[in-house]
Amino acid sequence: MSCLRKYHCRAFSYIQTRSSYGHSRSLNRDIANDVTEVERRARALRVLDIISSKSGEASHRQNDFGEFLKTDSRRLRSQAVSEDCDLSRTNHGVSSVLEEVLLEEDSSSFVNGGKGWSFDAYGLSSALSSCGSKREFKTGYGFHCIALKNGLISDVYVGSSLVVLYRDSGEVDNAHKVFVEMPEKNVVSWTAMISGFAQEWRVDICLKLYSEMRSSTSDPNNYTFTALVGACTGSGALGQGRSVHCQTLQMGFKSYLHISNALISLYCKCGDLKDAFRVFDHFENKDVVSWNSMIAGYAQHGLATQAIKIFEVVMPKSGTKPDEITYLGVLSSCRHAGLVKEGRKFFSLMTEHGLKPQLNHYSCLVDLLGRFGLLQEALELIENMPMEPNSVIWGSLLFSCRVHGDVWMGIRAAEERLLLEPECAATHVQLANLYASVQYYKEAAAVRKVMKDKGLRTNPGCSWIEINNVVFMFKAEDGSNCRMLEIVHVLHCLVDHM
């Protein structure tokens, strides 16, 4: 039973912390340049009182498998899911079936509509897949226990379903434990494991697994390569991404759409727009994702003219209809280039084409207006939005206020953002600095004290560079790099030359 505890001691112990911070948009509606000093100070104190309040208590971790693990395994074998029954399609649902297994004391009375159940590999694999698709992860952990008790953990389909389940729940390390102990692996289990580490941008492990996969009896498929390219994209490993690209060509995966889309994204995000466009241009069966990736790539590098040309000229000729993501890319290109007139036009064009602007589109337009100095128009847009603004939108306005020196609107934006995201250390620092700039030293000190009491610290910035297919990451005030002495020596040499 130690292995069960090793895997599942946290199965039903998710902590759900909910903030108790109140939020009233009307609190900030009356701020303007003509309000009195007393009103401003009172407002600041009210906001400080809200952001310094204690968050809701987190629920205690529990282990709900205690009694279940003590159950006689022979009784569980008799309480079964039949071989011809797909649990994902049963009227009871997977959570109901598991609940009956856990609570039923008399195995002879465990029936479903008069039909006996028997746990087999097909039924458990089906149940685990259903848990993953419905995001009922805690139920899936229970079926993992059943698989262990019934000796089905060695089945390749059950094992693969478990790897996918833990991967999708964010428990990548537990997924790897299951994967390592699988006596037999197929392309699904290999790909699921690679994609799990790819989601965390752990490209070295992904490539190591891929190498092991090539040495096994399983051959990679198109989804395997898509996951590998995604890992390289997230890690900024352009050289390793090129190697994966060569592998796809050698193994005949050139014509797969999602691999091409992943490669476009890789080259765009790593700054190689020439190769990105080469992949894009040579692929005939483009879909809307292909167009979106190319537009977003140009937008990311400030090439608004190219992004707008693709959207207005080239894309319509292909017959591909733009979606919300397409407009987000075009608005982003306008934002980076400061094209206010064009940004307004494309934002209005969305509605004309039957697309409803979402928070991300409003955020782009607010940022565009704010960067151009149209702070009042940006604020009015936020106040007239059909949905509640999120912390990102207020953060965009805060940044623009800092750039253009509008202290009072900046204070409002910082306060609004803290009401939505009270644990954001960077916003605390910005608000304290804004208070200090208008001689609100008492309020600035109170914000600093809140940060200290909560133990909030700003996350250090980081950058990375790829040399000889190895990615080196650097953080502010971080001396953990194994080649730090060499780096410092080079810096000293550069300083001497300067």
N, C-alpha and C positions, 0 to 999 in steps of 0.2 A: 504493500500500500504506500510505501515511501515515494514511489514514482508518481502515484496519483497526487499525493500532496505536493510533490515537486512541481507538477504541471498546473495544478488547479487550486492551490491554496488561496488564489485571488479570484476565483471564478465568479463569485457573487459579491465582490467587495469594491465595486466602483464607488468612488467618492463623488457625490454630486453637490458641489458647492454653489450656492446661489446667492447672488448679491442682494442685500437688503436696501441698497441705496434707492431712495426715492428720486423721481425725476419729474420735473414740471417745466415744460418748455415756456410756460407763461412767466416763470421766474425771471427770464432774461429778455422778455419782449420790450420792456420799458427803458432799456439802457440806450442812451443817446448822448450826444455831446452836451446837451443842456441840462442834464440831471445834476443835482447838487452833490457836493463832496460827501455830505452825510449819507445820502442815499447810496452812493457808490460804495462807501465803506460798509454800510449795513449789508449790502448785497454780497460783498466779498466775505463777510463774516458768515452769512447764511450758507454760501457755497462751501466754505471751509468746514462748517459744521456737518454738511452732508458727506463730503469726501473723507472726513476723518472718522465717520461712524464705522462700527465694526461690521464686517461682512457676515452673512449667514453662517451658522455653524455647519461644518462638514459632517456628514453622516459617518458613523463609525464603521470600520471594516468588519465584515462578518464572513464566516466560513459556513456556507449552507450545505456543504457536502458531508459534514460530520456523521450524521446518522446514516446517510446514504452509503458511505464507505464501509459502514459496519454491517451492511446487509449481506445475507448469505448469497454468494454468487450463484448457487444452484437455483435459488428462487428466482433470480433475475433471468436465468436461462429459460425458465418456464414462462416468464412474462415476456412475450415476444412480439415482434413485428413480422408478419408473414412475408415469405419470399416474394409473393406476387403483389405486395402492397407498397406503393410509393408514398412515403410519409408526407412528402411535399404536397400530395394531392388529397390527403385524407380530410374529411370534414372536421375532424377533431383538431387538426393543426399540431405542429411539432411541440409547442409548449404544453398543450393539453396532454399529449401522449407522455411526455417526460414527467409531468406532474402526477399522472396516474401511476407511473412506474415508481416514483419516489414515495408515494403515499399508500399504495395498495399493499395490504398486509397478507391477503389471502390470494396466492397466485392462481388458484383454481377458478377464482371469480373474475380474473382479468380478461375481459373479452371486449370486443368492439363490434356491437351489433350482432353478437352471437358468433363472430368469427375469431378464432384464436390468432394470437400474434406470435411471431418468432423473430428474434433479432438475427438478421443476417447482414452480410457485407453490403448488398444492394440497398436494403432498407436504411441502414445507418448512413451510407454515403448520400442517399437521397435526403435524409433528414438533415444532415450537416450542410448540404448545399442549400436547402430551404432556409435554414437558420442564417446562413451567410447572406442570402439574397434579401431576406426580411430584416437583416441586422439584429437578429435575436441571438446575440453572441453568448449571453449567459446560458441560454438553453442549449446552445451548441456545446458549451463546456461540459454540460451534463451528459450529453450523448458521447462525448469523449470518454468519460468515466465508464459508460456502458460498454463501449468498444474495448476498453482495457479489461473489464471484468469478463467479457465474453470471448476474449482471445482473438478479436477481429482487428486489432491494431496493426497487424502485419499485412493486412490486405492493402494492395497498392491503391485501390480506389478510395477506401476509407482514409488512408494516410494522406492522399492528395487532397481530399476534401477538408481534412483537418488543417493542412498547411494553408489552404486558401482561407479557411475560417479565421485562423489566428492572424494571418496577414491582413485581412480586411478589418479586423478589430484593432489593428495597431500593435498587436503583440508579436512583432517580427522575430524577436529572440526566441519566444516560445514556439513560433512556427518553425524556426531553425532546429530547435530541439526535437520536434516531431520528425522533421525531415531527416536529420542525421540518423535517427533510430529506425527509419524505414528500411527493411531488408531489401525491398525492391522499389525502384523509382521509375516513373515514366515521364514523358515529356511534359505532362501537366504539372507534376510535382516540381520538376526542375524549373519550369517557367514561372510557376507561382512563387517559388523561393527567390528567384532572381528578381522578379518584379517587386517583391516585398522589400528587398534591400535597395532596389532602384528608387522606391518611393522615399527612402531616407537618404538618397544620393550617395550611397556607400558603393562607389563604383569599383573599388579594388576587390571587394567581396563578390560583387556581381561578375567581374571578369574571372575571378578564381573559380566560381561555381560553373561558369560557362566552359572553362578549360576542363574541369572535372566531368562536365556533361559530355564533352566531345570524346573523352576517354572511356565513357560508359557505352551502353548499348542504345541509349536514347539519342536521337538526332534533334537538333534545335528546329523550331518552326518559326513562322513569321512573327508570332507573339513574343517569342524569346528574343528576337532581334529588336523588336519594338521596345521591350523593357530595357535592353542593354543600351540602346540609343538614348532612352529617357534618363538612365543613370548618368551617362556621360554629359547630357545636357545640364542636368541639375548640378553637377560637380564642376562644370566648366572645363571638362577634359576633352579638348578638341582633338588632340592627337590620338587618344584612345578611341574617340568617336569615329575618326577617319578609318581606323583599323577595323572597327565593327562594320562600317560602310563597305569596305573592301570584302569583308566576309559575306555580306548579303549578296554582293555581285557574284562572288565565286560560287555561292551555293544556290544561285538561281532565284533569289527573292527580289529581283529588280522591279518586278511589275506589281508589287503589293502596295496598295494605296497608303495604309496606315504607317508602313515603314518609311515611305517617301515623305509623308507629312512629318513624322518624327525627325527625319534628317533635315528637313527645311527648318524646323524649330531649332535643332542643334546648331546648324551653321549660323542662323540668325542671332541666337543668343550668345554665341561665342565670337561674334563680330565678323564672320566670313560671309558677307552678303553675296559675294560673287559666286561661291559654290552653292549657296542657298538658292539663288536664282537659277543656276544651272540645273539643279535637281528639279526645281519647280517647272522650268521651261521644257525639260525633256520628258516630263511625265504628261501623258495625254489625258488620262481619265481623272482630271482634277475634281475634287468636291469642294464644298464651301470651306472645309477645314484647311485645305491647301491654300486657298485664296486668303483666308484669315491669317494664316501663319506668315505668309509673305508680306501682307500689309502691316501686321504687327512688327515684323522684323524691321521694315523700313521706318516705322514709327519709333521704335526703340532707339534707333541711331539718328533720329532727327531729320530723316530724309522724307519730309512731308510731301514734297513735289511728286516723288516716285509713288508714295502710298496713295495719294489722291488720284494720280494718273491710272494706277491699276484699278482703283475703285470706280472711277467715272468713265474710263475709256475701255480698258481691256476686259474687265470682269463682265460688263453687260454683253459684249460680243460673244462670250462663252455660253451665255444663257443661264449662268448660275445666279440664283437670287440671293442677295445679301441677307444676313440674319443679324441678331443683336450684337454678336461678337464682331462682325464686320464693322458695324458702326462704331463700336468701342475702339477698334484699332484706328479708324480714321480720325475719331475725336482725339485719341491719344497723340496722333501725329500732329494735329493742329495745336494741341497743348504744348508739345515740345518746341514747335516752331513759332509759337505766339500768333497763330492765325485766328484772330478773334472772329472776324467776319465769316470765314469759312466754317469755323466751329459752330457758330450760331446756325448757319445754313444747314449743316449736316444734322444737327440736333433736331431742327424742325422737320427735316426730310424724313426722319424716322417715323414720325406720326403720320405723315402723308402716305407712307408706304405700309401703314397698318401695324407698325411695331411700337410697342409701348416702352418708353425709356425707363430703365431700371436705376437702382442706386449708383451703379458703376458709371453710367452715362452722366448722371447729374454730378458725380464726383469729378469726372473729367472736365465738364463745362465750368464748374466752380473753380477748379484749379486753373483752368485757362484764363478765366476772367480775373482771378486773383493775381496771377503772375503778371498780367498786363496792367495791374493797378486799379481795376474796376471793382474795388472792394464792396462798395455799396450795392452794386448790381449783383455781385456774388451772394451777398447776404440776403437780398430780396429773393433770389432764386431759391436759396435754402428754405426761407420762411414760407414760400409758396409751393414747395414740393408736395405732391400728393401722398407721400409717405414720410415717415419719421426719418430725419437724417441720422446717419451712423457716425461713429467716431472718426472714420476716415475722412468724411466730408468736413467735419469741424477741424480736423488736423490739417487739411489742405488750406482752409481759410486762415488758420493760425500761422502756417508757414508764410503765406502771402502777406499777412499783417506784419510779421517780423521783417520781411524784406522791404516793405514800403513804409514802415515806421508808424503804423496805426495802432497805438498802444491800447486804447480802450476797446476797440473791436477785437484786438488780439486777446485781451483779458476775457472777453465774453466767449470767444472761441475756445480758449483753454479751459474755462470753467465748464462749458457745455460738454467738452470732450471728457473731462474728468467725471462728470455725472454719468456718462455712458461707459467709461473705461477707467474706473477709480484706481486700478493697480498700475497704470502707465507711469513709470518713473520719469521718462523724458518730458511728459506734459507737466508733471509736478515741477521739474526744474525750470521749464519755460515760464510757467505761471509765476513762480517765485521771482524770476528775473523781471517779468513784466510788472509785478507789484512794486519791486524795488525801483524800477525806472520812473515811477510816479510817486515816489516817497511813501509807499504803503509798506513801511519796513516791518510793522507788526504782523501784517498779513503774510509777508514774505517769510518771516521767521516761523509763522505757524505752519506754512506749507512745508518748510524744511523739517519741522518737528514731526509732521505727519509722515513724511518719508522715512525718517529715522525710526519712528515707532513701528511702522509697517515693515521695516527692513527692505525698503525699495532701493534698488540700484539700477542705474542705466546700463543697458547691454553695450559692451564695447563693439565698436565697428570692426569689420574684418574685410580683408581683400585676399585675393589669391592669384597665383601665376603658375602656368604650366611650363615646366622645363624638362625636356627629354621624356615626355609622356608621364611625368610625375607632377601632381598638383601640390603646390606648397601654399598653405593658408597662414595668414598673419592676422593677429588681433592686437589691438592697442594694449600696451603694457604686458604683453605675453612673451615670456622668455622660455617657453617649453619647446620651441623648435630645436630639433636635434643638430641643426647646422648654424645655430645662433652665433657661435664664435667666428665662423667664416663670414657671416653676414655683417657682423660688427666690424670686422677687419676691412671688408670692402668699403663700408660706409666711411671709415676713418680715412682710407685712401682717397675716396672721392672728395671728402672735406679738405684734405691737404691740397688736392689739385685745384679746388675751387678757391 
